[in-house]
Amino acid sequence: MEDARRQEFRTALRQTKNLPTLPGIVAKLSRMAEDPDTTTEQMGKVISQDYILAAKLLKLVNSAFYGFPQRISSISSAIILLGFNVVKSLIISASIFEVMEDQDVELWQHSLGCAVACNVIASRLGVKDPEEVSTAGLIHDIGKMAIKMELPEEYGMINRLMQERGVSMRQAELEVLGLDHAEAGGWLAKGWNLPAKLIEPVTCHHDPRKAHDAQLTSSIIHFGDIMIRALGYGHAGDNKVPMLSKRAWEFLNFSPEDIDEVLELVEEKLWDVKGFSLEVKADDSTHAGD
């Protein structure tokens, strides 16, 4: 009976009806980015056809969230300077920002904070395209939103269990659903046709040992999540700070000095991105009357 119920929840979460889908342009750009014959001009043309997304992308590229040193004024420049994969990650971010912020502002703030922390940690470790890692950080808790929107009755039971027994949200999810938000988030990311290098860190952010190809990224998301919870930026649904995975810690191999410097930079960047989402959304209202 329990397995049948779990399967029922799996099906409901895989066939999300209440969550918005990402624009078709994301899947199209994903295919283009994987084609070695795609040119900068071709990709720029596709993005520019969706002028609201194009404006939002440029706003995002030039915002405090990423802090690129020079002003980027065109989509083509963004692709040349940042590369296809980074631009694709930025488009995914721009699309998901609104979905999350409209549903749960505090979870959105936690996710944005995690994205900032992941960007700092990835840069510190010399990871190529840290923007991709920060995109995984941004969407790591997307499964919580899926559960809230698709399974409202069970979501209420999860919250009651947390209050009555003082357990973490993840523990309550496992007891009520037989699965957790990380697994649900992985299904949602897969349904959105996101690349595997984003899906795996979302699925494995509580236990990076489960990752096959993205153990380092999963470890960064795991640590970034813990750091932002400890700093109290936003709210992830409960006030528990998860245990740090030994495997993740081995992957990061940070010294106490590294931790101090990363923390200082994360706190500085968090200050910079206060009100950031309003900046990104400003272009929508600007174009609304067009």
C-alpha positions in Angstrom: 0.0 0.0 0.0 2.8 2.4 0.9 4.6 1.7 -2.4 1.4 2.4 -4.3 0.9 5.8 -2.4 4.5 6.7 -3.2 4.0 5.9 -6.8 0.9 8.1 -6.8 2.9 11.0 -5.4 5.7 10.4 -8.0 3.1 10.5 -10.8 1.5 13.7 -9.5 4.9 15.4 -9.2 6.1 14.2 -12.6 2.9 15.4 -14.3 2.9 18.9 -12.6 -0.3 20.7 -13.6 -0.1 23.8 -11.4 3.5 24.8 -12.0 4.3 27.0 -15.0 6.4 25.4 -17.7 9.6 27.1 -18.9 9.3 28.9 -22.2 9.9 26.6 -25.3 12.9 28.8 -26.1 14.9 27.1 -23.3 14.6 23.7 -24.9 15.4 25.2 -28.3 18.5 26.9 -27.0 19.6 23.7 -25.2 19.5 21.9 -28.5 21.4 24.7 -30.2 24.0 24.9 -27.5 24.8 21.2 -28.0 25.2 21.6 -31.8 28.8 22.5 -32.7 27.6 24.2 -35.9 25.5 26.8 -34.1 26.8 30.3 -34.5 26.6 33.3 -32.1 24.4 35.1 -34.5 21.9 32.2 -34.8 21.6 31.9 -31.0 21.4 35.7 -30.6 18.6 35.9 -33.2 16.5 33.2 -31.4 16.9 34.9 -28.0 16.1 38.4 -29.5 12.8 37.2 -30.9 11.5 37.0 -27.3 12.1 40.7 -26.5 11.0 40.4 -22.9 13.3 37.5 -22.2 16.1 39.2 -24.1 15.7 42.4 -22.0 15.5 40.3 -18.8 18.7 38.4 -19.8 20.6 41.7 -20.3 19.3 43.0 -17.0 20.5 39.8 -15.3 23.9 39.8 -17.0 24.5 43.4 -15.8 23.1 43.0 -12.3 24.9 42.8 -9.0 24.0 39.1 -8.9 26.7 38.2 -11.4 28.9 41.3 -11.2 30.6 41.0 -14.6 33.3 43.7 -14.9 32.1 45.3 -18.1 28.7 46.5 -19.2 27.2 44.0 -21.7 24.8 45.8 -24.1 23.8 43.1 -26.6 22.8 39.5 -26.7 25.6 38.7 -29.2 28.1 40.3 -26.8 26.8 38.2 -23.9 27.2 35.0 -25.9 30.7 35.9 -27.1 31.9 37.0 -23.7 30.2 34.3 -21.6 29.7 31.4 -23.9 26.6 29.4 -24.9 26.3 27.4 -21.7 26.5 30.4 -19.4 23.9 32.3 -21.4 21.6 29.2 -21.4 22.0 29.0 -17.6 21.2 32.7 -17.3 18.0 32.2 -19.4 17.0 29.3 -17.2 17.6 31.5 -14.2 15.6 34.4 -15.6 12.7 32.1 -16.4 12.7 30.4 -12.9 13.1 33.6 -10.9 9.5 34.7 -11.5 8.1 31.2 -11.0 9.7 30.9 -7.5 9.3 34.5 -6.3 5.6 34.6 -7.1 5.0 31.4 -5.1 7.1 31.8 -1.9 9.2 34.9 -1.3 11.2 33.5 1.6 12.0 30.3 -0.2 13.0 32.4 -3.2 15.3 34.5 -1.0 16.9 31.4 0.4 17.4 30.0 -3.1 18.9 33.3 -4.4 21.2 33.3 -1.4 22.3 29.7 -2.1 22.9 30.7 -5.7 25.2 33.6 -4.6 27.1 31.3 -2.2 27.5 28.6 -4.9 28.9 31.2 -7.3 31.5 32.3 -4.7 32.5 28.8 -3.8 32.7 27.6 -7.4 34.8 30.7 -8.3 37.1 30.0 -5.3 37.6 26.4 -6.4 38.4 27.5 -10.0 35.3 25.7 -11.5 34.7 26.5 -15.1 31.5 28.5 -15.7 30.6 29.1 -12.0 27.3 30.7 -13.3 26.1 27.1 -14.2 26.8 26.1 -10.6 24.9 29.1 -9.3 21.9 28.2 -11.5 21.9 24.7 -9.9 22.0 26.5 -6.5 19.1 28.7 -7.5 16.9 25.7 -8.4 18.0 23.3 -5.7 14.8 23.6 -3.7 12.4 23.7 -6.6 10.9 20.4 -5.4 9.5 22.2 -2.3 7.5 24.4 -4.5 6.3 21.4 -6.6 5.1 19.6 -3.4 3.4 22.7 -2.2 1.6 23.4 -5.5 0.8 19.8 -6.6 0.2 18.1 -3.3 -1.4 20.7 -1.0 -3.1 18.2 1.4 0.2 16.4 1.9 2.1 19.7 2.2 -0.2 20.6 5.1 0.5 17.2 6.7 4.3 17.8 6.3 4.0 21.2 8.0 1.9 19.8 10.9 4.5 17.0 11.4 7.3 19.6 11.5 5.4 21.6 14.2 4.3 18.7 16.3 7.5 16.7 16.3 10.1 19.4 15.5 11.5 17.4 12.6 13.1 18.9 9.5 11.0 19.5 6.4 13.0 16.7 4.6 12.3 14.2 7.4 8.6 15.1 7.3 8.5 14.8 3.5 10.0 11.3 3.7 7.5 10.2 6.4 4.5 11.6 4.6 5.4 11.0 0.9 8.1 8.4 1.0 10.3 10.8 -1.0 11.9 14.2 -0.5 11.9 17.6 -2.2 15.4 16.8 -3.8 14.0 13.8 -5.7 10.8 15.8 -6.6 13.0 18.7 -7.8 15.1 16.4 -10.0 11.9 15.1 -11.7 10.7 18.7 -12.3 14.1 19.8 -13.7 14.0 16.7 -16.0 10.5 17.6 -17.1 11.7 21.1 -18.0 14.4 19.5 -20.2 17.2 21.0 -18.2 20.7 19.6 -18.7 21.9 16.7 -16.6 24.6 18.8 -15.0 21.8 20.8 -13.4 19.4 17.9 -12.7 21.9 15.8 -10.7 23.0 18.5 -8.2 19.3 19.3 -7.5 18.6 15.6 -6.9 21.7 15.0 -4.8 22.1 18.2 -2.8 21.4 16.5 0.5 23.7 13.6 -0.2 26.4 14.3 -2.8 27.6 10.7 -2.6 24.6 9.7 -4.8 25.8 11.9 -7.7 27.6 10.1 -10.6 28.9 12.9 -12.8 28.3 16.0 -10.7 29.8 15.2 -7.3 31.7 18.5 -7.1 28.7 20.6 -8.1 26.4 18.6 -5.7 29.0 19.2 -2.9 29.0 22.9 -3.7 25.2 23.1 -3.6 25.2 21.1 -0.4 27.6 23.4 1.3 26.1 26.6 -0.1 22.6 25.5 1.2 24.1 24.9 4.7 26.0 28.2 4.7 22.9 30.3 3.7 20.7 28.5 6.3 23.3 29.3 9.0 23.4 32.9 7.9 19.6 33.0 8.1 19.1 34.5 4.6 15.5 33.8 3.5 13.7 30.7 4.9 14.0 27.2 3.5 10.8 25.9 5.2 12.4 25.0 8.6 15.1 26.3 10.8 17.3 23.2 10.8 20.8 23.4 9.5 21.6 20.0 7.9 24.6 18.0 8.8 27.6 18.6 6.5 28.4 15.6 4.4 31.9 14.3 5.0 32.2 13.5 1.3 31.3 17.0 0.3 33.8 18.4 2.7 36.5 16.2 1.3 35.6 17.5 -2.2 35.8 21.1 -1.2 39.0 20.7 0.9 38.7 24.2 2.4 41.1 25.6 5.0 39.7 27.7 7.9 41.1 30.7 6.0 39.2 29.7 2.9 36.0 29.5 4.9 36.5 33.0 6.4 37.2 34.5 3.0 34.3 32.8 1.3 31.9 33.8 4.1 33.0 37.4 3.9 32.5 37.5 0.1 29.1 35.8 0.3 27.9 38.3 2.9 29.2 41.2 0.8 27.4 39.8 -2.3 24.2 39.1 -0.4 24.1 42.8 0.5 24.6 43.7 -3.2 21.7 41.6 -4.3 19.1 43.0 -1.9 16.2 44.0 -4.1 17.8 42.3 -7.0 14.6 40.5 -8.1 12.9 43.9 -8.5 15.7 45.0 -10.8 15.3 41.9 -13.0 11.5 42.3 -13.1 11.7 46.0 -13.9 12.0 45.3 -17.6 8.7 43.4 -17.6 6.8 46.5 -16.4 8.8 48.7 -18.8 7.7 46.5 -21.8 4.2 45.8 -20.5 2.7 48.8 -22.3 4.5 48.1 -25.7 
